[in-house]
Amino acid sequence: MAKKTKKIDMSSQPQPTKGGPAIATSPLVEVRNSPVHGRGVFAVQPIKKGARIIEYLGDRVSHEAADKRYEDHDENDNHTFLFIVDKHTVIDAGVGGNDARFINHQCEGNCESVIENRRVFIDATRDISPGQELGYDYEIGREKDDPPNVDEIYACRCGSPKCRGTMLWPAKKETARKKPKAKKQAGKKSQARAKALPRAKTKPRVKTQARKSRRPQTTKRGERSRRRA
């Protein structure tokens, strides 16, 4: 008996209205070519720390719909317009998105993504001068089935002195260098002593958690998804 395939709801979800109308555009920024990657978003006016700049908009769909939409996408392409809101919703800015989708990743960015009332906003974390490019840490999560070259696929070129070299989080752990083997000594006692030495235990891998925001409890950090887009 053939298994019944689960029907995926590909319909769009409504834009939440709590918190006011969508911030689709901003007089504070403009899109132009970026030295970091492709197109970027740049300040055209002074932006004060804590200012709400723009909202991340696009087609709101389920995780299953986002997976289905991009199931044939090249896994070696790191271009992503998908943004996780919660376990029910992903924003696909590749469909009906605004300028917020062009804000590039920066390891030490001048902005942060904030989720309030199931909406994603981009806020300034420090003063930004006209001409400066906006950026925030995507903190794209690692997955168990990542290919060996995943850090090359999601390489970061933000140029920050604190650049970790990847858009993924947590940063790649450097492989510990193997200590040279000690020369074998004659006698069974020395061999037995060597076997008795305990091996160093490695710390278990932990899941990364979103950083806490200074805003109220209804707010949390956003997370860029790399599902397929």
MOURTA-V668257 format. One line per field, one symbol per residue. ss: DSSP state (~ for helix, > for strand, _ for the rest). phi: phi as a letter, one per 40 degrees, with the letter a starting at -180 (. if undefined). Layout:
# MOURTA-V668257
ss = ???
phi = ???
This chain:
# MOURTA-V668257
ss = ____________>_______________>>>>>_____>>>>>___>____>>>>___>>>_~~~~~~~____________>>>_____>>>______~~~~_>>_____>>>>>>__>>>>>>___>____>_>>___>>________~~~~_>__________>_>>__________________~~~~~~~~~______________________>>>_>>_____
phi = .cccccccccccccccbchhccccbaccbacadbccafcbbbcbbcbcdgcccabcbiccbccccccccbcbcccccccbbcbccacbbbcbccbgcbcdcccccbcbcbbacbbbfgbbbbbccacbcdgcccaaccfcccbccccdcccccbcbbcgcdbccgaccbcccccccccccccccbchccccccccccccccccccbccbccccccdccbaccbccbdac
